[in-house]
Each structure stands twice: as C-alpha cells, then as structure tokens.
Amino acid sequence: MTLSESRMQYPVPAAIEHPDLVTYRSEFPILQRKTYMNSCSWMGEIAKARQKFATIIGADPGEVAIAPNVSTALSSIASALDYSERNNVVMADMDFPTLAYQWLVKKRLGVECRFVESPDRVYVPPELFESTVDDRTALVATSRVFFTSGYIQDIRKIADMAHKCGAYILVDDYQGTGQIPLNVDAQDIDILVTGSLKWLMGGPGLAFVYIREGLIPSLEPTIAGWFGHRDQFQFKTREFEFRPDAARIEMGTPATAAVYAANGGLDIVQEISVERICERTRYLTNDLIARAREHGWGVRAPLEPEQRSSIVMLELERPEEIVKELVGRNIITDSRPGLLRISPYFYNTIEENAVVIDAIAEILENREKGS
Ligand SMILES: Cc1ncc(COP(=O)(O)O)c(C=O)c1O
C-alpha cells in the first residue's frame, strides 16, 4: 500500500499548523541532538540512584528501593510485618515522630508502641533497649543519629539486643547517611530508611530503603503499586506478584526530577567519600561547640566528641527570633522548640563558624541591652 492509499483508508485530519508550539522546542535541549519521542523514559536514572546509594551504605543494589519520602516507605514496611505473635514495637522517645506514627496508628490492630526514655534529651542508654525488648517484640525502630542532639547511637549494640530476642532492627538514618560512614552488614541492620534531602544533598522528593537480602522474600506489604510488580511492563491486571528484590515495596511513578537531583548529590558524596566528609564536619562541629561553650551557652550535644554529628543545638531563649535576625545578616540557621540549630557541612569553614557565633553573641547582647 502506498502512503496515499493508506491515507485514503485511514484518513488523517487536515494539518493544523501550530507555529507557536514549535517555539517551545528551545526549552528542550535534547531535541537539538535527538528525535525524541519517548516522553517518559528515566528508568536508567533510578537504577543509577539505587547503585550509588547501595555503594555508600555497603549494600547490593537489589537490596535498595526508592520511595517518595521516609513516611511512605515506613508505612509500606509497617504493613508487611506480622503482629500476631509479636505485637510490640520498640522506639526511643527522641526518634523523629514519623517513625512512631507508623505503629501508633496500628493500635486498633493490637500493636503496642514501647518508648525508651532519654534521661537528658541528648541520648538513650543502649541498655534501656535491652530491658524493653522481649520475645513479643516485632521490631526495634530507631535513629542512628538523633535529630535534636546529633547523638550517634551504637546501632550494632542495639541490633544485637533486638536479634537476641528474635526481633528485627529498622534504622531511620535520615540524619546520618552521607555524613557518618555506614556499612549495613557490619551493623547487622535489617531495614534502613533515609532521605536524599539532608546530608545526601539531593533535595526533597526521594527516600531510600535498604532491606537485607534474606529478609526480602518475607516482606509483603499490603499497599502496592505497579513498580513493585515482578513483571511491571507486562501490565497484568488480574494478578499481583512481588518483585524478587527490595524494589517490591515501590509504588508508583517517582518524582523523576528528584531522582536526577539525588544523583547529583550522591556523586559529590561518593567523590569526596563519607569518611572525609565525617572528618571535616566533626572538626567544624567540635569547634562550634567549643565556641558556644566559651560564651556560656547551653549546648545540647553529646559529651564525647566521637558521638557527635553535624547538628549543634544551642539552648537559647526565643531561638526563632535569633534565626530571623541571622537571616538579615545573610547567615542561615534553623530552630526547633527552645533550640537554635547550626548544621555545618564539609563545604563550610572555620571562619564561617566564627561569623555565626559572633553574630549570635551580638544579637544576644543587643537583646540584653534592650530588655
Ligand atoms: C530522622 C528523620 N526521619 C525522617 C524525616 C523526614 O521524613 P519524611 O521523608 O517522611 O518527610 C526527618 C526530617 O527531618 C528526620 O529528621
């Protein structure tokens, strides 16, 4: 059949010219290089992100899944656990609240949340986990780095306590991945969740999940999406079969721009190495703490330098007002209730430490004069 015969049989509507639409071609640089007719292809970018993240934590890419945020990932995992024989979950009262919410909402299913209490809001003695976990514990879920004190927990110790009772350990590593070296095997971690927003410098919209290889086959969440199907591109409507790898917990189309951004951040972390990032940020952190103590300010931080991470919390009154004044001086910090947070990273300098501390001192001095 010739083209004109084919057009007779399958009529093509008369061409409508849209010259204005063609001008948009300059917004898409790829069109100068390629005839691009695949407006949804970025699976390779996701695979790259999985690979890079796996390398950073010492895992296999098949043990890594992505999620839009930590809360979604946790919800999926929480839905996959069997609470019939083991109905309690142990957490620290200093953990980021979204962790506890996953199991607090399961109260009507008979799930009990047990919180180990911090004596000083800096840390939780690891022995408290041991006395709280029992043979009815499904999971110990806690952070490697506490978000309000920067304290680095001994995860291996807590993992051993959980495993001794037959429970799993899940680590919320949002405040650790990227700035503090980690090997998931050495720490004997079962599940780990983290986000690319903070120390991985990838911005919001992407979280990573690690699931230990041996645990993957038994994890079958009760929420699902087509990305978690074994034969995703077979589009089988009538049956659901889990993927054999960790990505079985993935749901729907990810925020692709976030995946690209995450890859940019992961590249930098890999290039520098987490070990060197840690060395540098610890130096900056210890210097900040020393400067703050020199001024007599309360610092909510671990006593032992090796337990500290790059979160320096100053106990100052009305911290949100100080943060605002600092913005006026082009100094960016943040606040939490009753605390001013300074979070330096490897790109900061000792001179910038002095700038921020001197500025706070001046603001406090002015406050005193004004009162
Ligand atoms: C320890 C910790 N976990 C989780 C989150 C964020 O969770 P999500 O990705 O669900 O917003 C944060 C945010 O600051 C955090 O500090």
The ligand as an SDF file (V2000), in Angstrom:
LIG
                    3D

 16 16  0  0  0  0  0  0  0  0999 V2000
   15.1770   11.4580   61.4840 C   0  0  0  0  0  0  0  0  0  0  0  0
   14.2160   11.8840   60.4120 C   0  0  0  0  0  0  0  0  0  0  0  0
   13.4140   10.9660   59.8270 N   0  0  0  0  0  0  0  0  0  0  0  0
   12.5610   11.3140   58.8530 C   0  0  0  0  0  0  0  0  0  0  0  0
   12.4570   12.6300   58.4330 C   0  0  0  0  0  0  0  0  0  0  0  0
   11.5270   13.0220   57.3280 C   0  0  0  0  0  0  0  0  0  0  0  0
   10.5750   12.0770   56.9640 O   0  0  0  0  0  0  0  0  0  0  0  0
    9.7930   12.2230   55.5820 P   0  0  0  0  0  0  0  0  0  0  0  0
   10.7500   11.8660   54.4790 O   0  0  0  0  0  0  0  0  0  0  0  0
    8.6560   11.3020   55.6780 O   0  0  0  0  0  0  0  0  0  0  0  0
    9.3620   13.6610   55.4670 O   0  0  0  0  0  0  0  0  0  0  0  0
   13.2550   13.6090   59.0230 C   0  0  0  0  0  0  0  0  0  0  0  0
   13.1430   15.0160   58.5820 C   0  0  0  0  0  0  0  0  0  0  0  0
   13.7970   15.9100   59.0330 O   0  0  0  0  0  0  0  0  0  0  0  0
   14.1470   13.2220   60.0330 C   0  0  0  0  0  0  0  0  0  0  0  0
   14.9450   14.1160   60.6110 O   0  0  0  0  0  0  0  0  0  0  0  0
  1  2  1  0
  2  3  1  0
  2 15  2  0
  3  4  2  0
  4  5  1  0
  5  6  1  0
  5 12  2  0
  6  7  1  0
  7  8  1  0
  8  9  2  0
  8 10  1  0
  8 11  1  0
 12 13  1  0
 12 15  1  0
 13 14  2  0
 15 16  1  0
M  END
$$$$
